[in-house]
Amino acid sequence: MSTSSLSKAQQSQEPKRHLGFIDIVFLSMGSQAPFLSILTYGVEAFIIAGFLAPIAIILGTLLVLLNGFVVYELSKRFTKAGGYYTYAFYSLTKRLGFETGWLYVLYSTTYGVAYVFGTTYIIYHILGVNPWIIGLGLLSIASLFAIMGIKISTKYAVFTSLLEISIMTILAIVFLSSTGFHLYNPLSFHVSLGTLAYAILFGSSIPTGYGSITPVSGEAKDAKKTISRAIITVILLGGLLAAFDIYAIGDHLLFYNISANNVDILHLIENKFGLITFIFVLFAAINDGILGSLGFIIATSRTIFAMSYTNLLPKVFSKFESYKGPTNAVILSVLLYFLTSLLGLYFINNPFLAFGVLGTIALFSSLFVHVAANFSLIKISIKKFRKRLFQIIIGISAVIFSVFELVNSISSASPIEVYIFMSFIIIGFLAAETLSMIEEENEEE
């Protein structure tokens, strides 16, 4: 094949930029699984910090903005597909790029499947349906949308995310109206600094769905503006909406003297506000299981595509079809999600525990990926130290926060969660070294 023919073949694999700001925002909001996040991370923050929980969630959202600003800056400089992998590959080294992409695949897979297990637990808890049927059924629907292509997936995400945000907003207003809008002051409640910090950790877990945005940069219109704006929008919208709902629930509990430790939010909604309200809320929980996994299947596939496109994975995964996406990379991503789901259902045999295990592994992997992104921003900014002092300060602050959170999270995690995470780091390191040696040998020949 001639050089010009090869160049044309490579260009044909480049994604077409057809995703707008609204598409990306609501695809990412779906990845955030907003209602499911409230039932899990939000309720946990409430149990820890009590009626101060809305403040903890807002502070957690602001902390997430630290890493968000790092990605905001990087997304304006790198507009190709691949997100965090692309940042590390082009600004650090190929080896760190591979390790970052490898850990991102672990993060996105475990994060997406964790939300499937979260929804599985809710439906099993409420309706008593077999967890295998629920989990694999939800994942099958999400996989079908992913295989059909990102254009259809984003249409589904926009419609259902708008509906879910509306349900969550109305639900908060219903809770507030049940007290006659007797609003309480969360700042009048006090907890120790350590307790507040622990609640902030859970609050910061809510608006982390923005991690699915950057891998689709290669398919975004005017990516420099669209991706960066979408990142900030999703973090603030997700975090503040969660804080509003948790505040409204807390207002209801406080007004009617209901203990937060034993309350079942879904049964509370059914008992207080009727079957129709409960059905809409149950729809939101089911939708989160589908959208949460769908958004991250898409993100996983784009990372695999980018790694293949830069020759760090087999070339077969760089096949790209207009408006559908990297079809082979999507199929591989779907297989990874099903494998992870099957292993979780078989070995853990409890969807709630599986949610906790996979969610913790996803948190570790996410923090590693963000540390890599933080160093990427520092590396590209340090050459123009005076002009980019703000970016350097943001990058260093984000590194400190991410490392602190990673160390503290590992110290409180179960051994199996730490072993799995560390094993993937070691395997990724060995794979990166092997690829580097093969490349050096080929260059010598």
WOPENOR-V6344 format. One record per residue. N is the residue number from 1. RES is the residue in three letters. SS is DSSP state (alpha for helix, beta for strand, coil for the rest). PHI is phi in whole degrees, -180 to 180 (* if undefined). Layout:
n:N res:RES ss:SS phi:PHI
n:N res:RES ss:SS phi:PHI
//
This chain:
n:1 res:MET ss:coil phi:*
n:2 res:SER ss:coil phi:-72
n:3 res:THR ss:alpha phi:-62
n:4 res:SER ss:alpha phi:-67
n:5 res:SER ss:alpha phi:-66
n:6 res:LEU ss:alpha phi:-64
n:7 res:SER ss:alpha phi:-62
n:8 res:LYS ss:alpha phi:-66
n:9 res:ALA ss:alpha phi:-64
n:10 res:GLN ss:alpha phi:-68
n:11 res:GLN ss:alpha phi:-64
n:12 res:SER ss:alpha phi:-68
n:13 res:GLN ss:coil phi:-87
n:14 res:GLU ss:coil phi:-67
n:15 res:PRO ss:coil phi:-63
n:16 res:LYS ss:coil phi:-87
n:17 res:ARG ss:coil phi:-90
n:18 res:HIS ss:coil phi:-131
n:19 res:LEU ss:beta phi:-93
n:20 res:GLY ss:coil phi:-93
n:21 res:PHE ss:alpha phi:-58
n:22 res:ILE ss:alpha phi:-63
n:23 res:ASP ss:alpha phi:-56
n:24 res:ILE ss:alpha phi:-71
n:25 res:VAL ss:alpha phi:-60
n:26 res:PHE ss:alpha phi:-80
n:27 res:LEU ss:alpha phi:-65
n:28 res:SER ss:alpha phi:-74
n:29 res:MET ss:alpha phi:-61
n:30 res:GLY ss:alpha phi:-64
n:31 res:SER ss:alpha phi:-64
n:32 res:GLN ss:coil phi:-77
n:33 res:ALA ss:coil phi:46
n:34 res:PRO ss:alpha phi:-57
n:35 res:PHE ss:alpha phi:-71
n:36 res:LEU ss:alpha phi:-63
n:37 res:SER ss:alpha phi:-64
n:38 res:ILE ss:alpha phi:-66
n:39 res:LEU ss:alpha phi:-68
n:40 res:THR ss:alpha phi:-109
n:41 res:TYR ss:alpha phi:-64
n:42 res:GLY ss:alpha phi:-65
n:43 res:VAL ss:alpha phi:-64
n:44 res:GLU ss:alpha phi:-63
n:45 res:ALA ss:alpha phi:-63
n:46 res:PHE ss:alpha phi:-69
n:47 res:ILE ss:alpha phi:-62
n:48 res:ILE ss:alpha phi:-77
n:49 res:ALA ss:alpha phi:-101
n:50 res:GLY ss:alpha phi:65
n:51 res:PHE ss:alpha phi:-78
n:52 res:LEU ss:alpha phi:-89
n:53 res:ALA ss:alpha phi:-56
n:54 res:PRO ss:alpha phi:-58
n:55 res:ILE ss:alpha phi:-68
n:56 res:ALA ss:alpha phi:-61
n:57 res:ILE ss:alpha phi:-68
n:58 res:ILE ss:alpha phi:-64
n:59 res:LEU ss:alpha phi:-65
n:60 res:GLY ss:alpha phi:-62
n:61 res:THR ss:alpha phi:-64
n:62 res:LEU ss:alpha phi:-66
n:63 res:LEU ss:alpha phi:-67
n:64 res:VAL ss:alpha phi:-62
n:65 res:LEU ss:alpha phi:-60
n:66 res:LEU ss:alpha phi:-58
n:67 res:ASN ss:alpha phi:-67
n:68 res:GLY ss:alpha phi:-63
n:69 res:PHE ss:alpha phi:-66
n:70 res:VAL ss:alpha phi:-62
n:71 res:VAL ss:alpha phi:-67
n:72 res:TYR ss:alpha phi:-56
n:73 res:GLU ss:alpha phi:-69
n:74 res:LEU ss:alpha phi:-67
n:75 res:SER ss:alpha phi:-66
n:76 res:LYS ss:alpha phi:-81
n:77 res:ARG ss:alpha phi:-99
n:78 res:PHE ss:coil phi:-122
n:79 res:THR ss:coil phi:-112
n:80 res:LYS ss:coil phi:-79
n:81 res:ALA ss:coil phi:-67
n:82 res:GLY ss:coil phi:119
n:83 res:GLY ss:coil phi:57
n:84 res:TYR ss:alpha phi:-59
n:85 res:TYR ss:alpha phi:-60
n:86 res:THR ss:alpha phi:-62
n:87 res:TYR ss:alpha phi:-59
n:88 res:ALA ss:alpha phi:-70
n:89 res:PHE ss:alpha phi:-63
n:90 res:TYR ss:alpha phi:-90
n:91 res:SER ss:alpha phi:-107
n:92 res:LEU ss:coil phi:-109
n:93 res:THR ss:coil phi:-137
n:94 res:LYS ss:alpha phi:-61
n:95 res:ARG ss:alpha phi:-64
n:96 res:LEU ss:alpha phi:-67
n:97 res:GLY ss:alpha phi:-62
n:98 res:PHE ss:alpha phi:-62
n:99 res:GLU ss:alpha phi:-61
n:100 res:THR ss:alpha phi:-66
n:101 res:GLY ss:alpha phi:-63
n:102 res:TRP ss:alpha phi:-60
n:103 res:LEU ss:alpha phi:-72
n:104 res:TYR ss:alpha phi:-66
n:105 res:VAL ss:alpha phi:-61
n:106 res:LEU ss:alpha phi:-63
n:107 res:TYR ss:alpha phi:-60
n:108 res:SER ss:alpha phi:-66
n:109 res:THR ss:alpha phi:-69
n:110 res:THR ss:alpha phi:-68
n:111 res:TYR ss:alpha phi:-67
n:112 res:GLY ss:alpha phi:-65
n:113 res:VAL ss:alpha phi:-69
n:114 res:ALA ss:alpha phi:-58
n:115 res:TYR ss:alpha phi:-70
n:116 res:VAL ss:alpha phi:-62
n:117 res:PHE ss:alpha phi:-67
n:118 res:GLY ss:alpha phi:-62
n:119 res:THR ss:alpha phi:-66
n:120 res:THR ss:alpha phi:-58
n:121 res:TYR ss:alpha phi:-63
n:122 res:ILE ss:alpha phi:-62
n:123 res:ILE ss:alpha phi:-67
n:124 res:TYR ss:alpha phi:-64
n:125 res:HIS ss:alpha phi:-66
n:126 res:ILE ss:alpha phi:-88
n:127 res:LEU ss:alpha phi:-108
n:128 res:GLY ss:coil phi:75
n:129 res:VAL ss:coil phi:-76
n:130 res:ASN ss:coil phi:-54
n:131 res:PRO ss:alpha phi:-58
n:132 res:TRP ss:alpha phi:-64
n:133 res:ILE ss:alpha phi:-65
n:134 res:ILE ss:alpha phi:-66
n:135 res:GLY ss:alpha phi:-60
n:136 res:LEU ss:alpha phi:-70
n:137 res:GLY ss:alpha phi:-67
n:138 res:LEU ss:alpha phi:-62
n:139 res:LEU ss:alpha phi:-66
n:140 res:SER ss:alpha phi:-65
n:141 res:ILE ss:alpha phi:-65
n:142 res:ALA ss:alpha phi:-61
n:143 res:SER ss:alpha phi:-65
n:144 res:LEU ss:alpha phi:-61
n:145 res:PHE ss:alpha phi:-61
n:146 res:ALA ss:alpha phi:-63
n:147 res:ILE ss:alpha phi:-70
n:148 res:MET ss:alpha phi:-67
n:149 res:GLY ss:coil phi:121
n:150 res:ILE ss:alpha phi:-71
n:151 res:LYS ss:alpha phi:-64
n:152 res:ILE ss:alpha phi:-69
n:153 res:SER ss:alpha phi:-61
n:154 res:THR ss:alpha phi:-70
n:155 res:LYS ss:alpha phi:-63
n:156 res:TYR ss:alpha phi:-63
n:157 res:ALA ss:alpha phi:-65
n:158 res:VAL ss:alpha phi:-62
n:159 res:PHE ss:alpha phi:-64
n:160 res:THR ss:alpha phi:-73
n:161 res:SER ss:alpha phi:-68
n:162 res:LEU ss:alpha phi:-61
n:163 res:LEU ss:alpha phi:-64
n:164 res:GLU ss:alpha phi:-68
n:165 res:ILE ss:alpha phi:-62
n:166 res:SER ss:alpha phi:-63
n:167 res:ILE ss:alpha phi:-61
n:168 res:MET ss:alpha phi:-65
n:169 res:THR ss:alpha phi:-67
n:170 res:ILE ss:alpha phi:-64
n:171 res:LEU ss:alpha phi:-61
n:172 res:ALA ss:alpha phi:-62
n:173 res:ILE ss:alpha phi:-65
n:174 res:VAL ss:alpha phi:-62
n:175 res:PHE ss:alpha phi:-62
n:176 res:LEU ss:alpha phi:-67
n:177 res:SER ss:alpha phi:-68
n:178 res:SER ss:coil phi:-67
n:179 res:THR ss:coil phi:-101
n:180 res:GLY ss:coil phi:70
n:181 res:PHE ss:coil phi:58
n:182 res:HIS ss:coil phi:-82
n:183 res:LEU ss:coil phi:-82
n:184 res:TYR ss:coil phi:-101
n:185 res:ASN ss:coil phi:-99
n:186 res:PRO ss:alpha phi:-64
n:187 res:LEU ss:alpha phi:-73
n:188 res:SER ss:alpha phi:-79
n:189 res:PHE ss:coil phi:-101
n:190 res:HIS ss:coil phi:-129
n:191 res:VAL ss:coil phi:-136
n:192 res:SER ss:coil phi:-67
n:193 res:LEU ss:alpha phi:-62
n:194 res:GLY ss:alpha phi:-64
n:195 res:THR ss:alpha phi:-65
n:196 res:LEU ss:alpha phi:-63
n:197 res:ALA ss:alpha phi:-62
n:198 res:TYR ss:alpha phi:-67
n:199 res:ALA ss:alpha phi:-68
n:200 res:ILE ss:alpha phi:-62
n:201 res:LEU ss:alpha phi:-58
n:202 res:PHE ss:alpha phi:-70
n:203 res:GLY ss:alpha phi:-63
n:204 res:SER ss:alpha phi:-73
n:205 res:SER ss:coil phi:-77
n:206 res:ILE ss:alpha phi:-73
n:207 res:PRO ss:alpha phi:-91
n:208 res:THR ss:alpha phi:-91
n:209 res:GLY ss:alpha phi:-65
n:210 res:TYR ss:alpha phi:-63
n:211 res:GLY ss:alpha phi:-63
n:212 res:SER ss:alpha phi:-90
n:213 res:ILE ss:coil phi:-78
n:214 res:THR ss:alpha phi:-63
n:215 res:PRO ss:alpha phi:-61
n:216 res:VAL ss:alpha phi:-95
n:217 res:SER ss:alpha phi:-55
n:218 res:GLY ss:alpha phi:-67
n:219 res:GLU ss:alpha phi:-111
n:220 res:ALA ss:beta phi:-95
n:221 res:LYS ss:coil phi:-70
n:222 res:ASP ss:coil phi:45
n:223 res:ALA ss:alpha phi:-56
n:224 res:LYS ss:alpha phi:-58
n:225 res:LYS ss:alpha phi:-91
n:226 res:THR ss:alpha phi:-63
n:227 res:ILE ss:alpha phi:-66
n:228 res:SER ss:alpha phi:-62
n:229 res:ARG ss:alpha phi:-68
n:230 res:ALA ss:alpha phi:-64
n:231 res:ILE ss:alpha phi:-60
n:232 res:ILE ss:alpha phi:-66
n:233 res:THR ss:alpha phi:-60
n:234 res:VAL ss:alpha phi:-67
n:235 res:ILE ss:alpha phi:-61
n:236 res:LEU ss:alpha phi:-69
n:237 res:LEU ss:alpha phi:-63
n:238 res:GLY ss:alpha phi:-65
n:239 res:GLY ss:alpha phi:-68
n:240 res:LEU ss:alpha phi:-71
n:241 res:LEU ss:alpha phi:-64
n:242 res:ALA ss:alpha phi:-64
n:243 res:ALA ss:alpha phi:-62
n:244 res:PHE ss:alpha phi:-63
n:245 res:ASP ss:alpha phi:-67
n:246 res:ILE ss:alpha phi:-65
n:247 res:TYR ss:alpha phi:-62
n:248 res:ALA ss:alpha phi:-64
n:249 res:ILE ss:alpha phi:-64
n:250 res:GLY ss:alpha phi:-62
n:251 res:ASP ss:alpha phi:-60
n:252 res:HIS ss:alpha phi:-67
n:253 res:LEU ss:alpha phi:-63
n:254 res:LEU ss:alpha phi:-66
n:255 res:PHE ss:alpha phi:-65
n:256 res:TYR ss:coil phi:-100
n:257 res:ASN ss:coil phi:53
n:258 res:ILE ss:coil phi:-100
n:259 res:SER ss:coil phi:-71
n:260 res:ALA ss:coil phi:-77
n:261 res:ASN ss:coil phi:-69
n:262 res:ASN ss:coil phi:-113
n:263 res:VAL ss:coil phi:-76
n:264 res:ASP ss:coil phi:-108
n:265 res:ILE ss:alpha phi:-59
n:266 res:LEU ss:alpha phi:-65
n:267 res:HIS ss:alpha phi:-69
n:268 res:LEU ss:alpha phi:-62
n:269 res:ILE ss:alpha phi:-63
n:270 res:GLU ss:alpha phi:-63
n:271 res:ASN ss:alpha phi:-73
n:272 res:LYS ss:alpha phi:-87
n:273 res:PHE ss:alpha phi:-121
n:274 res:GLY ss:coil phi:95
n:275 res:LEU ss:alpha phi:-67
n:276 res:ILE ss:alpha phi:-63
n:277 res:THR ss:alpha phi:-60
n:278 res:PHE ss:alpha phi:-62
n:279 res:ILE ss:alpha phi:-64
n:280 res:PHE ss:alpha phi:-63
n:281 res:VAL ss:alpha phi:-68
n:282 res:LEU ss:alpha phi:-64
n:283 res:PHE ss:alpha phi:-60
n:284 res:ALA ss:alpha phi:-62
n:285 res:ALA ss:alpha phi:-67
n:286 res:ILE ss:alpha phi:-66
n:287 res:ASN ss:alpha phi:-61
n:288 res:ASP ss:alpha phi:-64
n:289 res:GLY ss:alpha phi:-63
n:290 res:ILE ss:alpha phi:-75
n:291 res:LEU ss:alpha phi:-68
n:292 res:GLY ss:alpha phi:-60
n:293 res:SER ss:alpha phi:-76
n:294 res:LEU ss:alpha phi:-61
n:295 res:GLY ss:alpha phi:-60
n:296 res:PHE ss:alpha phi:-84
n:297 res:ILE ss:alpha phi:-63
n:298 res:ILE ss:alpha phi:-62
n:299 res:ALA ss:alpha phi:-65
n:300 res:THR ss:alpha phi:-60
n:301 res:SER ss:alpha phi:-64
n:302 res:ARG ss:alpha phi:-71
n:303 res:THR ss:alpha phi:-70
n:304 res:ILE ss:alpha phi:-61
n:305 res:PHE ss:alpha phi:-59
n:306 res:ALA ss:alpha phi:-64
n:307 res:MET ss:alpha phi:-67
n:308 res:SER ss:alpha phi:-72
n:309 res:TYR ss:alpha phi:-63
n:310 res:THR ss:coil phi:-101
n:311 res:ASN ss:coil phi:70
n:312 res:LEU ss:coil phi:-100
n:313 res:LEU ss:coil phi:-137
n:314 res:PRO ss:coil phi:-53
n:315 res:LYS ss:alpha phi:-61
n:316 res:VAL ss:alpha phi:-60
n:317 res:PHE ss:alpha phi:-86
n:318 res:SER ss:alpha phi:-96
n:319 res:LYS ss:coil phi:-64
n:320 res:PHE ss:coil phi:-132
n:321 res:GLU ss:beta phi:-112
n:322 res:SER ss:coil phi:-56
n:323 res:TYR ss:coil phi:66
n:324 res:LYS ss:coil phi:-106
n:325 res:GLY ss:beta phi:112
n:326 res:PRO ss:coil phi:-78
n:327 res:THR ss:alpha phi:-58
n:328 res:ASN ss:alpha phi:-69
n:329 res:ALA ss:alpha phi:-67
n:330 res:VAL ss:alpha phi:-65
n:331 res:ILE ss:alpha phi:-61
n:332 res:LEU ss:alpha phi:-62
n:333 res:SER ss:alpha phi:-62
n:334 res:VAL ss:alpha phi:-59
n:335 res:LEU ss:alpha phi:-63
n:336 res:LEU ss:alpha phi:-63
n:337 res:TYR ss:alpha phi:-68
n:338 res:PHE ss:alpha phi:-67
n:339 res:LEU ss:alpha phi:-61
n:340 res:THR ss:alpha phi:-63
n:341 res:SER ss:alpha phi:-65
n:342 res:LEU ss:alpha phi:-63
n:343 res:LEU ss:alpha phi:-64
n:344 res:GLY ss:alpha phi:-65
n:345 res:LEU ss:alpha phi:-67
n:346 res:TYR ss:alpha phi:-78
n:347 res:PHE ss:alpha phi:-84
n:348 res:ILE ss:alpha phi:-91
n:349 res:ASN ss:coil phi:58
n:350 res:ASN ss:coil phi:-151
n:351 res:PRO ss:alpha phi:-60
n:352 res:PHE ss:alpha phi:-70
n:353 res:LEU ss:alpha phi:-65
n:354 res:ALA ss:alpha phi:-62
n:355 res:PHE ss:alpha phi:-59
n:356 res:GLY ss:alpha phi:-65
n:357 res:VAL ss:alpha phi:-65
n:358 res:LEU ss:alpha phi:-68
n:359 res:GLY ss:alpha phi:-63
n:360 res:THR ss:alpha phi:-68
n:361 res:ILE ss:alpha phi:-61
n:362 res:ALA ss:alpha phi:-63
n:363 res:LEU ss:alpha phi:-63
n:364 res:PHE ss:alpha phi:-58
n:365 res:SER ss:alpha phi:-64
n:366 res:SER ss:alpha phi:-62
n:367 res:LEU ss:alpha phi:-66
n:368 res:PHE ss:alpha phi:-61
n:369 res:VAL ss:alpha phi:-62
n:370 res:HIS ss:alpha phi:-71
n:371 res:VAL ss:alpha phi:-61
n:372 res:ALA ss:alpha phi:-61
n:373 res:ALA ss:alpha phi:-65
n:374 res:ASN ss:alpha phi:-61
n:375 res:PHE ss:alpha phi:-67
n:376 res:SER ss:alpha phi:-62
n:377 res:LEU ss:alpha phi:-66
n:378 res:ILE ss:alpha phi:-61
n:379 res:LYS ss:alpha phi:-62
n:380 res:ILE ss:alpha phi:-79
n:381 res:SER ss:alpha phi:-92
n:382 res:ILE ss:alpha phi:-69
n:383 res:LYS ss:alpha phi:-66
n:384 res:LYS ss:alpha phi:-119
n:385 res:PHE ss:coil phi:-55
n:386 res:ARG ss:coil phi:-69
n:387 res:LYS ss:coil phi:-74
n:388 res:ARG ss:coil phi:-117
n:389 res:LEU ss:alpha phi:-61
n:390 res:PHE ss:alpha phi:-61
n:391 res:GLN ss:alpha phi:-63
n:392 res:ILE ss:alpha phi:-66
n:393 res:ILE ss:alpha phi:-63
n:394 res:ILE ss:alpha phi:-61
n:395 res:GLY ss:alpha phi:-62
n:396 res:ILE ss:alpha phi:-66
n:397 res:SER ss:alpha phi:-62
n:398 res:ALA ss:alpha phi:-67
n:399 res:VAL ss:alpha phi:-62
n:400 res:ILE ss:alpha phi:-60
n:401 res:PHE ss:alpha phi:-63
n:402 res:SER ss:alpha phi:-67
n:403 res:VAL ss:alpha phi:-65
n:404 res:PHE ss:alpha phi:-59
n:405 res:GLU ss:alpha phi:-67
n:406 res:LEU ss:alpha phi:-64
n:407 res:VAL ss:alpha phi:-62
n:408 res:ASN ss:alpha phi:-67
n:409 res:SER ss:alpha phi:-69
n:410 res:ILE ss:alpha phi:-64
n:411 res:SER ss:alpha phi:-66
n:412 res:SER ss:alpha phi:-104
n:413 res:ALA ss:coil phi:-87
n:414 res:SER ss:coil phi:-77
n:415 res:PRO ss:alpha phi:-57
n:416 res:ILE ss:alpha phi:-63
n:417 res:GLU ss:alpha phi:-66
n:418 res:VAL ss:alpha phi:-68
n:419 res:TYR ss:alpha phi:-60
n:420 res:ILE ss:alpha phi:-63
n:421 res:PHE ss:alpha phi:-62
n:422 res:MET ss:alpha phi:-66
n:423 res:SER ss:alpha phi:-62
n:424 res:PHE ss:alpha phi:-67
n:425 res:ILE ss:alpha phi:-62
n:426 res:ILE ss:alpha phi:-65
n:427 res:ILE ss:alpha phi:-62
n:428 res:GLY ss:alpha phi:-63
n:429 res:PHE ss:alpha phi:-62
n:430 res:LEU ss:alpha phi:-65
n:431 res:ALA ss:alpha phi:-64
n:432 res:ALA ss:alpha phi:-64
n:433 res:GLU ss:alpha phi:-65
n:434 res:THR ss:alpha phi:-63
n:435 res:LEU ss:alpha phi:-62
n:436 res:SER ss:alpha phi:-65
n:437 res:MET ss:alpha phi:-66
n:438 res:ILE ss:alpha phi:-63
n:439 res:GLU ss:alpha phi:-64
n:440 res:GLU ss:alpha phi:-64
n:441 res:GLU ss:alpha phi:-65
n:442 res:ASN ss:alpha phi:-65
n:443 res:GLU ss:alpha phi:-68
n:444 res:GLU ss:alpha phi:-67
n:445 res:GLU ss:coil phi:-71
//
